[in-house]
Structures are given as C-alpha cells and as structure tokens.
Amino acid sequence: MGFTILLNPCMAIIQTGRTRLLGRISSGLVLLWSVAGFGQGTSDQAPELALVDAIQIALGNNRPVQIAKLDFTKSGWEVAEAKTHKYPELKTELLASGLITAPVYTYPEGIFGTIDNQPVPSKNVEISLSNGVTGYAIATATQPISQLYQIHLGIREKELSADLAGEKYKQKRQTTAADVKQAYYGILQSEAALESEEALVKEYEETNRVAADYLSKESILKSDVLEVKAQLAQAKQQLVTTHNNLTTQKEHFNDLLGRDLDTPFRTQPVPPASLDEMDLKTARETALRQRPELKEAKINLDRAGYDRSLAKSEYIPGIGAQLQYFTPFNTQLLPQNILSAGIKMTWEPFEWGRRKDNVKQKEIQVQQSQYQVDQTRSQVLLDVDNAFRKLGESRSMLDVAEAARDAAKEKLREVSDQFKQKTVLLRDVLKQEAAVANANKQYEDSLLSFWNAKANFEKALGEE
C-alpha cells in the first residue's frame, strides 16, 4: 500500500498535466493546435493557411478541376466550329500532271463535210492534247439550304454538350471543395492528437525520472519502473505513428491543392459550431435547384431529343446552291474558262429502313433519359435527406459531448474539494481526471464530426 502512495504523486503529475492540456482543447471554441512539427521546431515558421484560402487554392490549381475546366473551354470552341457550317463551303482543287502517253486527236480527211466540193479537212490532221505538264483548277462555292435545319440541330446539340461540360466542371469544383474541407479537418484532428501525445511523452519522461530516483532510494519496486518505461516506449511509438500519418495527410492535402507535396503550412483553429441550419424542405428545394447531377440529367434529356430530331431530318433531301469555276491549263482543245451555277441535290431513296430504325433507337434513348432524370432527382433527395439527418445526429452528439464535458469538469471540482478535506482517496481524483480527459477528447471528436457532416450537407446542397 505504501508503494502505491509513493507512485501516485508521479501519476498525478501525468494526469494534472493532461487535464491542463485537454482543458486548453475544450475551452472556448475548442481551439486545435496548428503546429505539427515533430522534434523539428520548423512548423512555427510555416505560413498559416485558412480553410477558405485552401479551398480557393484548390479550385485554382487542382489538376482534375483544371482538366474539367479545359473540357468546358474546349466545348465552347466546338460550338463555334459547328456554327461555321451555316456559311458557304469554299473548295479549291488543283491538279498538275505530266502525260506518260501523249494523246493525239486525229481528224480524218473530210470528217466535217465539204465546202465548195473541197473536203474539210482536206487531209488527215493530228492534234496532240497538250505539250509537257498539264492540269486543271476548280473552285467551288456551295451554300447549304435544306441542310440548314440539320446544322441548327447540330449546333444546339453542341451547345448542350457545352452546358453539360460546364455542369461537370461545377460538380468537380464542389467535390474538390468538400474534399478540401474534410482533409483540413482531418489534419486538425491529427495535429491535436500529436500535440497531446508530445505532452504525454514529456510527462512519461518526467515520471520515469522520478520513478528512477525512488528506485534508487528503494521506495518502489523495479517492476514499477519497468512499467513506466514500457508506457514511455509505447507513447513514443504512438507519437512516431501519428507524426507519420500527419505527414502523409499533409502531402495528400498539398496534392489536392495542386502544389508541391513538401509545401509547409499551418492550419487555423476550428470555428465554433453553427446551429442555424435550414429546414429539410428548404434543403430539398436548394439541392434540386443547385445540384449539377440533376442539371446534367436534364441536359442529357434535351440532347436525346435533338438526337431524335437529327435522325428524323435524314428524310429531308440535301439541297444546296453551287457555283463552280473550271479552267484547264496547257491544253489545246478544251475551253479555258468554264463558270457554272445551279442547284445540287443529294437523296437516297432506298435505304432499306435504316432511317426508321435510327429514329426508333433515338426515341428509346429519350425514354431512357427521362427515366434517368427521375432517378437522379430521387437520388439527390435521398442524399440530401441522409446528409440532413447525419448533420442533426452530429449536432445532437455535440450537445451530448458538451454536456458530458461540463458535468465531468464539475465533478472533478467537487472531488478535488473533497480530496482536500480528506473525504475521498487520491485514486478517486485520478479517476475523475481521466474522465475529464476522455470527455474533452469526446467533445473534440464530436466537434470535428459535426463540421465533416456539415461539409457533406453543403456538398449535398450543391454548394462550394
């Protein structure tokens, strides 16, 4: 029993220190430490990075976000390219060739009849087609007429594709913002754990020193000293694990922000929990108005409709106005300048039902797209409802953790007063100090869980 009394003051050092440390965590707005240096002391000089700034950096530098942005930009140029088909199509064709065999036109004597009883020609005449290199030049201008309807449909379809790319870009931004929030909160939690474990290691080292001094005075058993050493070794091992996990988290976070993996930064404390959430009805209306997935499904429905119209437009004959200029060069028989204008029509009268089959396929695609819109709407509402309930649960858990923390602190105050009056044992004080430490940890976890749930709820609403 004497051994226990001598050892308890050492343990009191540990528990009292932990109480002071966890009291810092739980006081006020539950400020979490932003220093994650492990035996280096360099994190204090790292620039502080606020969550809102981290989100802006990610939206500007995140590689998947930039890829989605380039897809959106590219789709705009595709629309511009589709619009050029409304205007006349200008083509030129040049041909230059050397004749391997020299064609010769032979006009027999009298082939053109007689004049004044003289045959025309009066004898056989041979005329070569050309000498050396020959060729021709053709310039054609074609203005679509009946095809303008199909071109308009194609342009509208490209515009819808651009709108779809814009919604995908918006969705990628929202997903990235939610990922940044959750990663940031995860780093805060790891930093708090690392700070607590660093303090605990120092307390174990001090306890080990005191225990060694007591052992030299034969006041405690050697097994007690070995137990403290084992706890110290375990605390150091846990500290290394937590530090490595935090380093990995920061590397992934820098990669999420699209910057060098080794970029140093410090986090800011978690803000206070906001409890002024919207009601479920308003949340549903907001999500249906903002969620990119639902807008994408509606755009795909419109695209399916235009695809069907394009399939039906294949029944329209292709009619266009054409102006053509033709000139051969280095020839002796062909006319040198030929200019023609007219109407050009292309039509495939028999296609064995191909156009009808294509229309049927597009009609089925329209029906599928409509079902997809309904399914996406249902999934959005389910997502919002689930996120809303999870947020309510996390808020309730935060209230429970806060009440438990306050109760544990009050109980510790009462037990401490009773200990001073010698009405309770030291182990009762240590037990209550451990309860306060656990309550503070539960409150810290509940606060971070609340903010993670809030980030998921904002993502479900379609917000950045």
Secondary structure, 3 states (H helix, E strand, C coil): CHHHHHHHHHHHHHHHHHHHHHHHHHCCCCCCCCCCCCCCCCHHHCCECCHHHHHHHHHHHCHHHHHHHHHHHHHHHHHHHHHHHHCCEEEEEEEEEECCCCCEEEECCCCCCEECCEECCCCCEEEECEEEEEEEEEEEEEEECCCHHHHHHHHHHHHHHHHHHHHHHHHHHHHHHHHHHHHHHHHHHHHHHHHHHHHHHHHHHHHHHHHHHHHHCCCCCHHHHHHHHHHHHHHHHHHHHHHHHHHHHHHHHHHHCCCCCCCCCECCCCCCCCCCCCCHHHHHHHHHHHCHHHHHHHHHHHHHHHHHHHHHHCCCCEEEEEEEEEEEEEECCCCCCEEEEEEEEECCCCCCCHHHHHHHHHHHHHHHHHHHHHHHHHHHHHHHHHHHHHHHHHHHHHHHHHHHHHHHHHHHHHHHHHHHCCCCCHHHHHHHHHHHHHHHHHHHHHHHHHHHHHHHHHHHHCCC
